[in-house]
Amino acid sequence: MPHAVFSHANGYPSGAYTPLFNALEERGLPDITPFDHRPLWSESPAPTFLSWQTYAQDLIDSLDGLERPLWMVGHSMGAAAGVLANHRRPDLFAGLVLIDPVLPPTTVWLMARVMNFLRPNGTAIVQRALKRPHHFETLESAFAFYRGKRVFSEFSDEALKAYVVAAHSDDGEGVKLRYSGAWEACVYRSVPNVAGALRSIDKPCLVVAGKQSYVLTSRTARWIRRCNQSIDIQSAAGGHLLPLEAPDRCADMIASFVKANS
């Protein structure tokens, strides 16, 4: 039975993907180990910038000593961290499944790097992260708040509940956000150069692109193909949050690829 590690997106703890994990178990892939990235456990304040190579090394450290390679399944930032980890330690991974990964073409990366250096809080996505509410009276009030937000409009009630439970913890006066806006902003400011890591992939690798994604656009998909023609790129109806919005659809694609290449 294939064993996999799951690497989550910026701002979305592993527990938010419980519907996806359940769907994978139903399809014969029950052995998924979730990995929570540094913003969820670091006791240090969020820096302004932090290389995504740090998240890749954290992932490697959690897997070192494995008796056999495993599959890396990742979403968004977590998928990119997996690509970087595979570049450093290809012996750890049997294959990669990258769900709407953040893999910016080199020219896009250069422009973002300059813009974020000159104006660290200048982009809309960073400003939204810093303005996120961090405290609610109850999980129910948090659920009601997010239910009214456009970014969660395609989430089922089950998926939104999984996110709310995973993303908040009791602080004695209500519930607080576990993944702070400051850490979320830090991740957005520090998008990596992934060209070399993409070119080095020499094992089964599936990229699942949301057809309505604002992240993995058709232009980016073409660039990924130019970097490495062995990467299988498939599209699915949905946006950047595809594994949270459509876990069954996403699980079908993951299970099919992993089983065919194990």
C-alpha positions as CSV (number, residue, x, y, z in Angstrom):
1,M,0.0,0.0,0.0
2,P,1.6,3.4,-1.0
3,H,2.5,5.6,1.9
4,A,2.3,9.4,1.4
5,V,3.1,12.6,3.3
6,F,0.8,15.6,2.8
7,S,2.1,19.1,2.8
8,H,-0.6,21.8,3.2
9,A,-1.1,25.3,1.8
10,N,-0.3,28.6,3.4
11,G,-3.0,29.3,6.0
12,Y,-4.7,26.0,5.8
13,P,-3.6,23.4,8.4
14,S,-3.5,19.8,7.6
15,G,-6.7,19.1,9.5
16,A,-8.6,21.3,7.0
17,Y,-8.0,18.5,4.4
18,T,-9.8,15.8,6.4
19,P,-12.5,15.4,3.7
20,L,-9.7,14.8,1.2
21,F,-8.0,12.3,3.4
22,N,-11.3,10.5,3.9
23,A,-11.9,10.4,0.2
24,L,-8.4,9.0,-0.4
25,E,-9.0,6.3,2.2
26,E,-12.2,5.3,0.4
27,R,-10.1,4.9,-2.8
28,G,-7.6,2.6,-1.2
29,L,-5.0,5.2,0.0
30,P,-5.4,5.3,3.8
31,D,-1.8,5.8,4.7
32,I,-1.4,9.6,4.6
33,T,0.8,11.3,7.1
34,P,-0.1,15.0,7.4
35,F,2.8,17.4,8.0
36,D,2.2,20.8,9.6
37,H,4.5,23.6,8.5
38,R,6.5,26.0,10.7
39,P,3.9,28.7,11.1
40,L,1.8,26.2,13.1
41,W,4.4,25.3,15.6
42,S,7.2,27.8,15.7
43,E,7.4,29.8,18.9
44,S,9.3,32.6,17.2
45,P,7.5,35.7,15.8
46,A,7.0,35.6,12.1
47,P,9.9,37.3,10.2
48,T,9.3,39.6,7.3
49,F,10.8,37.1,4.9
50,L,11.8,33.4,5.2
51,S,13.1,31.3,2.4
52,W,10.7,28.5,1.4
53,Q,13.9,26.3,1.5
54,T,13.3,26.4,5.3
55,Y,9.9,24.7,4.9
56,A,11.5,22.2,2.6
57,Q,14.2,21.4,5.1
58,D,11.5,21.1,7.9
59,L,9.7,18.5,5.7
60,I,13.0,16.6,5.1
61,D,13.8,16.6,8.8
62,S,10.4,15.1,9.6
63,L,11.0,12.3,7.1
64,D,14.7,11.5,7.6
65,G,15.3,7.9,8.6
66,L,12.5,6.4,6.5
67,E,13.0,2.8,5.5
68,R,11.5,3.4,2.1
69,P,10.6,6.3,-0.1
70,L,7.1,7.7,0.1
71,W,4.8,9.8,-2.1
72,M,4.7,13.6,-1.5
73,V,1.2,15.0,-2.0
74,G,1.1,18.8,-1.6
75,H,-1.2,21.8,-2.2
76,S,-0.1,25.3,-3.1
77,M,2.8,26.4,-1.0
78,G,3.0,22.9,0.4
79,A,3.5,21.4,-3.1
80,A,6.3,23.9,-3.8
81,A,8.0,22.9,-0.5
82,G,7.7,19.3,-1.6
83,V,9.4,20.1,-5.0
84,L,12.2,21.9,-3.2
85,A,12.6,19.0,-0.7
86,N,12.7,16.5,-3.5
87,H,15.5,18.6,-5.1
88,R,17.6,18.3,-1.9
89,R,16.7,14.7,-1.0
90,P,15.3,12.8,-4.0
91,D,15.9,9.6,-2.1
92,L,13.0,10.3,0.2
93,F,10.3,10.4,-2.4
94,A,8.8,7.8,-4.7
95,G,6.7,10.3,-6.6
96,L,5.1,13.7,-6.4
97,V,1.5,14.9,-6.6
98,L,1.3,18.7,-6.8
99,I,-2.2,20.2,-6.4
100,D,-2.3,23.7,-7.9
101,P,1.2,24.4,-6.8
102,V,2.9,27.8,-6.4
103,L,5.6,27.4,-9.1
104,P,6.1,30.9,-10.6
105,P,8.0,31.3,-13.9
106,T,11.4,32.9,-13.3
107,T,10.4,36.3,-14.7
108,V,7.3,36.4,-12.4
109,W,9.5,35.3,-9.4
110,L,12.0,38.1,-10.1
111,M,9.3,40.8,-10.3
112,A,7.6,39.5,-7.1
113,R,11.0,39.5,-5.3
114,V,11.8,43.1,-6.2
115,M,8.2,44.3,-5.4
116,N,8.1,42.6,-2.1
117,F,11.6,43.8,-1.1
118,L,10.7,47.4,-2.0
119,R,7.2,47.3,-0.4
120,P,6.8,44.3,1.9
121,N,3.2,45.2,2.8
122,G,2.3,46.6,-0.6
123,T,0.4,43.7,-2.2
124,A,-3.3,43.1,-1.7
125,I,-2.7,39.5,-0.7
126,V,-0.3,40.5,2.1
127,Q,-2.6,43.2,3.3
128,R,-5.5,40.8,3.5
129,A,-3.4,38.3,5.5
130,L,-2.4,41.0,8.0
131,K,-6.0,42.2,8.4
132,R,-7.5,38.7,9.1
133,P,-9.5,38.4,12.3
134,H,-7.5,36.3,14.8
135,H,-10.1,35.8,17.5
136,F,-13.7,34.6,17.8
137,E,-16.0,33.9,20.7
138,T,-16.8,30.4,19.6
139,L,-16.1,28.0,16.7
140,E,-19.7,28.5,15.6
141,S,-19.2,32.3,15.3
142,A,-16.0,31.6,13.3
143,F,-17.9,29.3,11.0
144,A,-20.6,31.9,10.5
145,F,-18.0,34.6,9.7
146,Y,-16.2,32.4,7.1
147,R,-19.4,31.1,5.6
148,G,-20.1,34.7,4.3
149,K,-16.7,35.1,2.7
150,R,-16.3,34.6,-1.0
151,V,-13.0,32.6,-0.7
152,F,-15.0,29.9,1.1
153,S,-18.1,30.1,-1.1
154,E,-17.4,26.7,-2.8
155,F,-16.7,24.9,0.4
156,S,-19.3,22.4,1.6
157,D,-20.4,22.8,5.2
158,E,-18.3,19.7,6.0
159,A,-15.2,21.2,4.5
160,L,-15.7,24.6,6.1
161,K,-16.2,23.0,9.5
162,A,-13.0,21.0,9.0
163,Y,-11.1,24.2,8.2
164,V,-12.6,26.1,11.2
165,V,-11.7,23.3,13.7
166,A,-8.2,22.9,12.3
167,A,-7.4,26.6,12.0
168,H,-8.4,27.6,15.6
169,S,-7.6,26.7,19.1
170,D,-9.1,27.5,22.5
171,D,-7.3,30.4,24.3
172,G,-9.6,30.5,27.4
173,E,-11.5,33.6,26.1
174,G,-12.8,32.0,22.9
175,V,-10.9,30.6,20.0
176,K,-7.8,32.1,18.2
177,L,-6.3,31.6,14.8
178,R,-3.5,29.1,14.9
179,Y,-1.9,30.2,11.7
180,S,-1.3,33.9,12.2
181,G,-1.7,36.5,9.5
182,A,1.9,37.6,10.1
183,W,3.2,34.2,9.2
184,E,0.8,34.0,6.2
185,A,2.1,37.3,5.0
186,C,5.7,36.2,5.4
187,V,5.0,33.2,3.2
188,Y,3.4,35.3,0.5
189,R,6.4,37.7,0.5
190,S,9.0,34.9,0.1
191,V,7.9,33.0,-3.0
192,P,10.9,30.9,-4.3
193,N,12.7,30.3,-7.5
194,V,11.8,26.7,-8.4
195,A,13.1,26.3,-11.9
196,G,16.2,24.2,-11.0
197,A,14.1,22.0,-8.7
198,L,11.5,21.4,-11.4
199,R,14.1,20.4,-13.9
200,S,15.6,17.9,-11.5
201,I,12.4,15.8,-11.1
202,D,13.0,12.4,-12.5
203,K,10.2,10.4,-11.0
204,P,6.5,10.2,-11.4
205,C,5.0,13.6,-11.0
206,L,1.5,14.8,-11.4
207,V,0.4,18.5,-11.4
208,V,-3.3,19.0,-10.8
209,A,-4.3,22.4,-12.1
210,G,-7.6,24.1,-11.2
211,K,-9.2,25.3,-14.4
212,Q,-10.4,28.5,-12.6
213,S,-7.1,28.9,-10.6
214,Y,-5.5,32.4,-10.4
215,V,-2.2,30.7,-9.4
216,L,-1.5,27.9,-11.8
217,T,-2.5,29.7,-15.0
218,S,-2.2,28.2,-18.5
219,R,0.9,30.3,-19.0
220,T,2.5,28.8,-15.9
221,A,1.5,25.3,-17.0
222,R,3.3,25.9,-20.3
223,W,6.4,27.1,-18.4
224,I,6.4,24.0,-16.2
225,R,6.2,21.8,-19.3
226,R,9.2,23.6,-20.8
227,C,11.1,23.1,-17.6
228,N,10.4,19.3,-17.5
229,Q,8.4,17.5,-20.2
230,S,8.1,14.4,-18.0
231,I,5.7,16.1,-15.6
232,D,2.1,15.1,-16.2
233,I,-0.2,18.1,-16.0
234,Q,-3.9,17.5,-15.7
235,S,-6.7,20.0,-15.2
236,A,-9.9,19.7,-13.1
237,A,-12.9,22.0,-12.6
238,G,-12.2,24.2,-9.7
239,G,-10.0,27.0,-8.4
240,H,-6.8,27.2,-6.4
241,L,-8.5,25.6,-3.4
242,L,-9.5,22.6,-5.4
243,P,-8.7,19.9,-2.7
244,L,-10.8,21.8,-0.2
245,E,-13.6,22.7,-2.5
246,A,-13.8,19.3,-4.4
247,P,-12.1,16.6,-2.3
248,D,-13.7,13.7,-4.1
249,R,-12.7,15.0,-7.6
250,C,-9.2,15.6,-6.3
251,A,-9.0,12.2,-4.6
252,D,-10.0,10.5,-7.8
253,M,-7.0,12.1,-9.7
254,I,-4.5,11.5,-6.9
255,A,-5.5,7.8,-6.3
256,S,-5.5,7.0,-10.0
257,F,-2.0,8.4,-10.6
258,V,-0.4,7.0,-7.4
259,K,-1.8,3.5,-8.1
260,A,-0.7,3.6,-11.7
261,N,2.8,4.6,-10.7
262,S,3.4,2.5,-7.6
